[in-house]
Amino acid sequence: MIRLLSSPARLAALLLLLPCGALVAQAPEGPTGLLSLSEQIRVRESWLDARHAMLLPMMRRHGIGMWIVVNEEFHDNPVVHAIAPPRPYTGNRDVFVFVDAGERGLRRVALTGYSEDNLTRWFESTEEPRPAPVVLRELYAEHAPATIGLQIGGGRGQTRALTHDAYTWLVGVLGEDAVPKFVSAAPLIEELLDTRLEAEKPHFTAAVAVTARIVERALSSEVITPGVTTVGDVRNWLYDALWAHGVRTWFQPDLRVQRQGGGLPLSRGFLAVAPEKTVILHGDVVHIDFGITYMGFDTDWQKMAYVLKPGETDAPEGLKVAMRNANILQDALTRRHSRPGRTAGEAYRGTMQEMGERGIEAMIYSHPIGLQGHGLGASIDFRSALREGAQGKQLRKGSYISIELNAKTPIPEWGGESLFVMFEDDAWLADDGWHFFQPRQEAWFLVGQR
């Protein structure tokens, strides 16, 4: 846990201000159970031995004789903290090299701008750094790799992170004869980043628990005063909650507001994010999309609330039916149609066929999660399921996924107008399907409940 110092300035920073200057909810104090930054580094470093032990078999499976990872100062490589100690690297250009040395096993060499005592636990790294070009040329000459894996040609940021200048530098160092040996390391990177360690699970579980708690408080009367609080006020409260908990986020928190007679404004086929000036009113349905970054992990979380009208004590029955439809969709995807070894396309098509038979209008856009919010692996997603080849990716036991989807249901109390119930829950894959890290939402969060 990262504790906050008490001071008037800090307390003032934790208060959100309405446009009129009235004070509203104070951001929550940080929870127990989260590790200090130094403890986080210590635990994350303890996972490197297991990750490095997996690397050589993975490199051989994917036909990579040498893997070169380049980190540029102020342009962090998204793979580095999975293969090297999770500390800042500011040596202009730092290089991490993994070599299949045959019977000698895996060679790990760190070429950093500054001497780092902690690197010598996992890498060959001299006390006085030698020039990287010299060492790279020696490694290339000694091992003569048939292939050199680089972060090029991949479909995601993690797999195409090599900059143009770094590529040009590598060509200059290794020579033009090395260029035909350059291959995309994307398959290797995907397998590495999509392979979870059992020791990681308690810490990701803690991250999801913090995410869930922050969102539940944001979707409550603690933060929302109908007719007063704006979407921007709630978003600012979420930012301050991140700061209070000693965590950060990997994307901007979003809110969506649905109300009777308000229509369904869409953006790219999804319900559009509400403008910050939107005032939350009695009878509104409020949705939050939020995630945190902790211990090198990202979470992703979507939940729904109903703002009670005066005299109401519960959500209308039509809204309850709409939520049950979204829960039925979750059950179909997680429990009935997903298994290790099945393809993402099979899980998607089986779920959508069942929804068609049940008469539920559904969308599925679930994605891998873990070391990145939009991780690598098999996406159970209407876009990837329709792309040639993508539906062939197999679900990997132990993988983490963000079960992201929605069900659209007509609401009788709204004169038949439709409502989106949008959920996102992080889960892990076992032999019998996906298991949520935290219990899913099965009842509306109620704003104004006494």
PyMOL commands that set and color helices and strands:
alter all, ss='L'
color gray80, all
select helices_A, chain A and resi 8-13+37-46+48-61+80-83+102-104+117-121+132-143+157-159+164-174+176-181+186-194+198-218+231-245+317-336+344-358+390-392+412-414
alter helices_A, ss='H'
color red, helices_A
select strands_A, chain A and resi 15-17+23-26+66-72+93-100+106-111+148-150+182-184+254-258+266-267+270-271+285-290+293-294+297-298+301-307+361-364+367-368+400-410+418-430+433-436+445-447
alter strands_A, ss='S'
color yellow, strands_A
deselect
rebuild
show_as cartoon
